[in-house]
Amino acid sequence: MQSPTPLPGSTPVDDPEVQRLAARWEEIVGMFTGGDPGIRDALAKMYASEPGMRDDHGLDAELMGYVADAQAVARDGV
């Protein structure tokens, strides 16, 4: 049975569905931070330095890396 949501390692980060989800992620983070780059940076630092916070929200390091890679493709075409 295939997962309805792309998973790290199972779907390339340049896949259109992954790109759609990465864009939605960006949209949600933007709404949460009010578009403030300082708040966005603080949020990123918190998740990087406090794995417990990240894990409490189901955001393990593998998923965070996968999303970052997908966002890099959208941003930089890499």
C-alpha positions in Angstrom: 0.0 0.0 0.0 1.4 3.4 -1.0 1.4 6.2 1.5 -0.9 9.1 0.5 1.8 11.5 1.5 5.3 11.5 0.0 7.9 10.2 2.4 11.6 11.0 2.7 13.5 8.6 0.5 10.4 7.3 -1.4 9.6 10.3 -3.6 12.1 12.7 -5.3 12.1 16.2 -3.9 11.4 17.6 -7.4 8.2 15.5 -7.7 5.3 17.9 -8.3 3.3 16.6 -5.3 6.4 17.1 -3.0 6.8 20.6 -4.4 3.1 21.4 -3.8 3.5 20.2 -0.2 6.8 22.1 0.3 5.0 25.3 -1.0 2.2 24.7 1.5 4.7 24.2 4.3 6.2 27.6 3.4 2.7 29.2 3.4 1.9 27.8 6.8 5.2 28.9 8.3 4.7 32.3 6.8 1.2 32.6 8.4 2.6 31.4 11.8 5.5 33.9 11.7 3.5 36.7 10.2 6.2 36.9 7.5 8.7 38.2 10.0 12.2 36.8 9.1 13.4 37.2 12.7 10.6 35.0 14.0 11.2 32.5 11.1 14.9 32.3 12.0 14.1 31.9 15.7 11.7 29.1 14.9 14.3 27.3 12.7 16.9 27.7 15.4 14.5 26.3 18.0 13.8 23.2 15.9 17.5 22.7 15.2 18.6 23.1 18.8 15.7 21.5 20.6 15.1 18.0 19.1 12.4 17.4 21.7 10.3 20.3 20.4 10.8 19.0 16.8 9.9 15.4 17.8 6.8 16.5 19.7 5.5 17.9 16.5 6.4 14.8 14.4 9.2 16.7 12.6 12.2 14.4 12.8 15.5 15.3 11.3 15.0 13.2 8.2 11.7 14.9 7.4 13.1 18.4 8.1 16.0 17.6 5.7 13.6 16.3 3.1 11.5 19.5 3.3 14.6 21.7 3.2 15.8 19.9 0.1 12.4 20.3 -1.6 12.3 24.0 -0.7 15.8 24.4 -2.2 14.6 22.9 -5.5 11.7 25.3 -5.5 13.9 28.3 -4.6 17.1 27.6 -6.4 16.1 25.0 -9.0 18.8 22.7 -7.5 
